[in-house]
Amino acid sequence: MNTDHQPSVLLVGLGAVGRAVGARLVATSQCEVVGAVDPAAGLADAELASVVPGVNATARITPDLAGAPDADVAFVATTSFVAEVEPIINELLDRGMNVVTICEQLGFGFYDHDPIASRLDARARTAGRTVLGTGCNPGILLDRLPLLLSSLTTNVNRVTIRRTAEMSGYGGILSKFGFGLTAAQFAAQRHAGGVIGHVGFRESVAALGDGLGWNLDGIVVDEPEPILFTGHPRHTLHLTLKTGTIAVLRHSARGLVDGRVVIDAAIDFGIFETADGFPEGDSWRIESDFQSLHFSSGRIDSYASTVAVAANVIPLLSGAAPGLLTMADLPPKRFSAKGDMSKLVTR
């Protein structure tokens, strides 16, 4: 494996996010992408440059980890579920790699998935390697960001978060939300467990509560509900929504202390058009007896932000503490965007 200042990276999963993260790493020249793993038909044994332009011509896609090259860091973008990603991470750790994953259930894995999280933590410590669960959400917007903002007041008693999440950049995960389904199809698939909405709400709420020192006695995640159906077809790179199908759904969660709501989060996920009339941004309200704070932003592209968070943290993961970490364990310097000063325009 490389031991110089430019880490080598193995991409595990070449969906929309995996490809985009690889492209960002190549564009910033902070890492060398040495290969990828994806069993999809048409990808296995192909040149990686065919889907991630700019990588070394020798880098290839293998159908499994056994044939993949070693690397300093493996970026895993295969699944939202920790039970499915555990064997992948174990194999990577056994080969001496650090791991960055956007598996949502590892955003704060010790809350709901302690047995698996504890096993991964112990294995990573034994190997002297780091496993990091990261992403836009969980990772930053519903947990790390409000924690940082809370430092501006004292004795927080409630946090309210509202988001409008543009989803058109994503690929495979769109099916979990039910975009493009009719109302009847949505109801049937939700009942069957095929539509689950956002995976990671519980992890974000648990991480925020933990950071604020709250002993949550419950986390309630509502069923996702469609709130806008298309009046005409809408197109994304990966999906076409027919007329009369779901374009936007709302998913919400609450954290409770002594039966009182202390964390109130709701996200409208959608394939949006300007005429839809949804808020063009997100908001965070942090309430305390000392003072209440309100912050707002323009609309944050969840897909682009997930890609950015991963691409920013991967080059600086080496040297982090061994074990299973979350974004709350890293100082912001380790995942802040690093500008290329040579590109600054002087006036």
C-alpha positions as CSV (number, residue, x, y, z in Angstrom):
1,M,0.0,0.0,0.0
2,N,1.1,3.6,-0.5
3,T,2.7,5.2,2.5
4,D,3.4,8.7,1.1
5,H,1.2,11.7,1.4
6,Q,-1.2,10.7,-1.4
7,P,-3.4,7.9,-0.1
8,S,-4.5,5.1,-2.5
9,V,-8.2,4.4,-2.6
10,L,-10.3,1.4,-3.5
11,L,-14.0,2.1,-4.5
12,V,-16.4,-0.6,-3.3
13,G,-19.7,0.0,-5.1
14,L,-20.0,1.9,-8.3
15,G,-23.5,3.4,-8.0
16,A,-24.0,7.1,-8.6
17,V,-22.3,8.1,-5.3
18,G,-19.4,5.7,-5.7
19,R,-18.6,6.9,-9.2
20,A,-19.0,10.6,-8.2
21,V,-16.7,10.3,-5.2
22,G,-14.1,8.6,-7.4
23,A,-14.4,11.4,-9.9
24,R,-14.0,14.1,-7.2
25,L,-10.9,12.3,-5.8
26,V,-9.4,12.3,-9.2
27,A,-10.2,15.9,-9.9
28,T,-8.7,17.1,-6.6
29,S,-5.5,15.0,-7.1
30,Q,-5.5,14.3,-3.3
31,C,-5.7,10.5,-3.8
32,E,-4.8,7.8,-6.2
33,V,-7.9,5.7,-7.1
34,V,-6.3,2.3,-7.8
35,G,-9.4,0.1,-8.5
36,A,-13.0,-0.7,-7.8
37,V,-15.3,-3.6,-6.9
38,D,-18.8,-4.0,-8.4
39,P,-20.4,-7.3,-9.5
40,A,-22.9,-5.6,-11.9
41,A,-23.1,-7.0,-15.4
42,G,-21.0,-5.0,-17.8
43,L,-18.7,-3.6,-15.1
44,A,-16.7,-6.6,-13.9
45,D,-13.2,-6.7,-15.4
46,A,-13.7,-3.4,-17.3
47,E,-11.3,-0.5,-17.1
48,L,-12.3,1.8,-14.2
49,A,-11.7,4.8,-16.5
50,S,-14.7,3.8,-18.5
51,V,-17.0,4.9,-15.6
52,V,-14.6,7.2,-13.6
53,P,-12.7,9.3,-16.2
54,G,-9.2,10.3,-15.4
55,V,-8.1,7.3,-13.3
56,N,-5.0,5.4,-14.2
57,A,-5.5,3.3,-17.2
58,T,-4.3,0.2,-15.2
59,A,-7.1,0.5,-12.7
60,R,-9.8,-2.1,-13.2
61,I,-13.1,-3.1,-11.8
62,T,-13.3,-6.5,-10.2
63,P,-16.5,-8.4,-9.3
64,D,-15.3,-9.2,-5.8
65,L,-12.9,-8.1,-3.1
66,A,-10.6,-11.1,-3.7
67,G,-9.4,-9.7,-7.0
68,A,-9.1,-6.1,-6.0
69,P,-5.9,-4.3,-5.2
70,D,-4.9,-3.2,-1.7
71,A,-5.3,0.4,-0.8
72,D,-4.9,2.8,2.1
73,V,-8.6,3.6,2.2
74,A,-11.6,1.7,0.9
75,F,-14.7,3.8,0.2
76,V,-17.8,1.6,0.6
77,A,-21.1,2.7,-1.0
78,T,-23.1,-0.5,-1.3
79,T,-25.9,-0.5,1.2
80,S,-27.8,1.4,3.9
81,F,-27.8,-1.5,6.2
82,V,-25.1,-2.4,8.7
83,A,-25.7,-6.2,8.7
84,E,-25.1,-6.2,5.0
85,V,-21.9,-4.1,5.1
86,E,-20.3,-5.8,8.1
87,P,-18.7,-8.7,6.1
88,I,-17.4,-6.3,3.5
89,I,-15.8,-4.1,6.2
90,N,-14.3,-7.2,7.9
91,E,-12.6,-8.3,4.8
92,L,-11.2,-4.9,4.1
93,L,-9.9,-4.6,7.7
94,D,-8.3,-8.0,7.4
95,R,-6.4,-6.8,4.4
96,G,-5.1,-3.7,6.3
97,M,-7.4,-1.0,4.8
98,N,-9.0,1.9,6.5
99,V,-12.7,2.2,5.6
100,V,-15.0,5.1,4.9
101,T,-18.7,4.1,4.3
102,I,-21.9,6.0,3.7
103,C,-23.9,3.1,5.2
104,E,-26.5,5.2,7.0
105,Q,-26.9,2.8,9.9
106,L,-23.2,3.3,10.7
107,G,-23.7,7.0,11.0
108,F,-24.2,6.3,14.8
109,G,-24.1,2.5,14.9
110,F,-23.8,2.0,18.6
111,Y,-27.4,3.1,19.3
112,D,-29.6,0.6,17.4
113,H,-26.9,-1.8,16.2
114,D,-24.6,-2.1,19.1
115,P,-23.6,-5.8,18.7
116,I,-22.4,-5.3,15.1
117,A,-21.0,-1.8,15.8
118,S,-19.0,-3.2,18.8
119,R,-17.7,-6.1,16.7
120,L,-16.5,-3.7,14.0
121,D,-15.0,-1.4,16.6
122,A,-13.0,-4.2,18.2
123,R,-11.9,-5.6,14.9
124,A,-10.7,-2.2,13.7
125,R,-8.8,-1.5,16.9
126,T,-7.1,-4.9,16.7
127,A,-6.1,-4.1,13.1
128,G,-5.0,-0.6,14.0
129,R,-7.3,0.8,11.4
130,T,-10.2,3.3,11.2
131,V,-13.8,2.7,10.1
132,L,-15.8,5.8,9.6
133,G,-19.5,6.1,9.0
134,T,-20.1,9.4,7.2
135,G,-22.3,11.3,4.8
136,C,-24.5,14.4,4.5
137,N,-27.2,13.0,6.6
138,P,-26.5,11.3,8.9
139,G,-23.1,12.8,9.4
140,I,-23.5,16.6,9.1
141,L,-26.8,18.3,8.6
142,L,-29.0,16.7,11.3
143,D,-26.3,16.0,13.9
144,R,-22.8,17.5,13.6
145,L,-23.9,20.9,12.3
146,P,-26.6,21.5,15.0
147,L,-24.0,20.4,17.6
148,L,-21.6,23.0,16.4
149,L,-24.3,25.7,16.3
150,S,-25.4,24.8,19.9
151,S,-22.0,26.1,21.2
152,L,-23.4,29.6,20.7
153,T,-25.9,29.1,23.6
154,T,-26.2,27.1,26.8
155,N,-28.6,24.6,28.2
156,V,-30.3,23.6,25.0
157,N,-33.9,22.3,25.5
158,R,-35.1,21.7,22.0
159,V,-33.8,21.5,18.4
160,T,-36.0,21.8,15.4
161,I,-34.8,21.0,11.9
162,R,-36.6,21.3,8.5
163,R,-35.0,20.3,5.2
164,T,-36.0,20.2,1.5
165,A,-33.8,17.5,0.0
166,E,-33.3,17.3,-3.7
167,M,-32.9,13.7,-4.7
168,S,-32.5,13.8,-8.5
169,G,-28.8,13.0,-8.4
170,Y,-29.2,9.7,-6.7
171,G,-29.6,6.3,-8.4
172,G,-30.4,3.0,-6.6
173,I,-31.6,4.4,-3.3
174,L,-34.5,6.2,-5.0
175,S,-36.6,3.0,-4.9
176,K,-36.6,3.2,-1.1
177,F,-38.5,6.4,-1.3
178,G,-41.2,5.4,-3.8
179,F,-40.6,8.1,-6.3
180,G,-42.5,7.3,-9.5
181,L,-45.1,5.2,-7.8
182,T,-48.9,5.8,-7.8
183,A,-50.6,6.2,-4.5
184,A,-51.9,2.6,-4.6
185,Q,-48.5,1.3,-5.5
186,F,-46.8,3.3,-2.7
187,A,-49.3,2.0,-0.1
188,A,-48.7,-1.6,-1.2
189,Q,-45.0,-1.3,-1.3
190,R,-44.8,0.5,2.0
191,H,-46.9,-2.3,3.6
192,A,-44.6,-4.9,2.1
193,G,-41.5,-3.1,3.4
194,G,-40.2,-2.1,0.0
195,V,-40.7,1.7,0.6
196,I,-39.0,2.8,3.8
197,G,-38.0,6.4,3.2
198,H,-34.9,7.8,4.8
199,V,-32.6,5.3,6.4
200,G,-30.5,7.1,9.1
201,F,-33.1,9.2,10.9
202,R,-32.6,7.2,14.1
203,E,-28.9,7.5,13.8
204,S,-29.0,11.3,13.3
205,V,-31.4,11.9,16.2
206,A,-29.4,9.6,18.5
207,A,-26.1,11.3,17.5
208,L,-27.5,14.7,18.2
209,G,-29.0,13.7,21.5
210,D,-25.7,12.0,22.5
211,G,-23.7,15.1,21.6
212,L,-26.1,17.4,23.7
213,G,-25.8,15.0,26.7
214,W,-29.4,14.0,26.5
215,N,-30.5,10.5,27.6
216,L,-33.2,9.9,25.0
217,D,-36.0,7.6,26.2
218,G,-37.4,7.2,22.8
219,I,-37.0,8.0,19.1
220,V,-40.1,8.0,16.9
221,V,-39.8,7.8,13.1
222,D,-43.0,8.3,11.3
223,E,-44.0,6.5,8.1
224,P,-43.0,8.3,5.0
225,E,-46.0,10.1,3.3
226,P,-46.4,11.3,-0.3
227,I,-47.2,15.0,-0.4
228,L,-46.9,15.8,-4.1
229,F,-47.9,13.9,-7.2
230,T,-46.6,14.9,-10.7
231,G,-48.9,16.8,-13.1
232,H,-46.5,15.9,-16.0
233,P,-43.5,13.6,-16.5
234,R,-40.3,14.5,-14.7
235,H,-36.9,13.2,-15.6
236,T,-33.6,12.5,-13.8
237,L,-30.5,10.8,-14.9
238,H,-31.6,7.6,-13.3
239,L,-35.4,7.8,-13.2
240,T,-38.5,9.1,-15.1
241,L,-41.6,10.0,-13.1
242,K,-44.8,9.5,-15.0
243,T,-47.8,11.8,-14.7
244,G,-49.7,11.1,-11.5
245,T,-46.8,9.5,-9.6
246,I,-45.0,10.6,-6.5
247,A,-42.5,13.4,-6.8
248,V,-42.2,14.5,-3.1
249,L,-42.7,12.7,0.1
250,R,-42.2,13.8,3.7
251,H,-40.4,11.8,6.4
252,S,-40.0,13.0,10.0
253,A,-38.6,11.9,13.3
254,R,-38.6,13.0,16.9
255,G,-36.4,12.4,19.9
256,L,-38.0,12.3,23.4
257,V,-36.8,12.9,26.9
258,D,-39.3,12.2,29.7
259,G,-42.0,12.0,27.0
260,R,-41.2,15.5,25.8
261,V,-40.1,16.2,22.2
262,V,-36.6,17.6,22.3
263,I,-35.5,16.9,18.7
264,D,-38.0,17.5,15.9
265,A,-36.8,16.8,12.4
266,A,-38.7,16.6,9.1
267,I,-37.4,16.3,5.6
268,D,-39.3,16.7,2.3
269,F,-37.5,14.5,-0.2
270,G,-38.3,15.1,-3.8
271,I,-37.6,15.5,-7.5
272,F,-38.5,19.2,-7.4
273,E,-39.5,21.8,-9.9
274,T,-39.5,25.5,-9.0
275,A,-43.3,25.8,-9.4
276,D,-43.8,23.2,-6.7
277,G,-43.5,26.0,-4.1
278,F,-41.4,24.1,-1.6
279,P,-39.0,26.1,0.6
280,E,-35.7,26.9,-1.2
281,G,-33.7,26.0,1.8
282,D,-33.2,24.4,5.2
283,S,-33.6,25.7,8.7
284,W,-32.3,24.9,12.2
285,R,-33.8,26.3,15.4
286,I,-31.9,25.8,18.7
287,E,-33.9,26.8,21.7
288,S,-32.6,27.4,25.2
289,D,-33.5,29.5,28.3
290,F,-30.4,31.6,27.6
291,Q,-31.2,32.4,24.0
292,S,-32.8,30.9,20.9
293,L,-31.0,30.7,17.7
294,H,-32.3,30.3,14.1
295,F,-30.2,29.5,11.1
296,S,-31.3,29.0,7.5
297,S,-29.6,28.1,4.2
298,G,-30.4,27.9,0.6
299,R,-31.4,24.5,-0.7
300,I,-28.6,22.0,0.0
301,D,-28.2,19.3,-2.7
302,S,-28.1,16.1,-0.6
303,Y,-26.4,14.0,-3.4
304,A,-23.7,16.5,-4.1
305,S,-23.1,17.1,-0.4
306,T,-22.8,13.4,0.3
307,V,-20.2,13.1,-2.4
308,A,-18.3,16.1,-1.1
309,V,-18.3,14.9,2.6
310,A,-16.8,11.6,1.5
311,A,-14.3,13.1,-0.9
312,N,-13.2,15.6,1.7
313,V,-12.6,13.0,4.5
314,I,-11.0,10.2,2.6
315,P,-7.6,11.9,2.0
316,L,-7.3,12.8,5.7
317,L,-8.5,9.6,7.3
318,S,-5.1,8.1,7.8
319,G,-3.9,9.0,11.2
320,A,-7.3,9.1,12.8
321,A,-7.8,7.0,15.9
322,P,-8.4,3.3,15.3
323,G,-11.9,1.8,15.8
324,L,-15.4,2.6,14.5
325,L,-15.8,6.4,14.4
326,T,-18.6,8.8,13.5
327,M,-18.2,12.4,12.3
328,A,-18.6,13.6,15.9
329,D,-15.2,11.9,16.6
330,L,-13.3,14.0,14.0
331,P,-12.2,17.6,14.3
332,P,-13.6,19.7,11.5
333,K,-10.1,20.2,10.1
334,R,-10.2,16.5,9.1
335,F,-13.2,16.9,6.8
336,S,-13.2,20.6,5.8
337,A,-12.9,21.4,2.1
338,K,-9.3,22.1,1.2
339,G,-9.0,24.9,-1.4
340,D,-6.5,24.9,-4.3
341,M,-4.8,28.3,-3.7
342,S,-3.2,28.1,-7.1
343,K,-6.7,28.6,-8.7
344,L,-7.5,31.8,-6.8
345,V,-8.1,34.8,-9.0
346,T,-6.5,38.0,-7.8
347,R,-7.9,41.3,-8.7
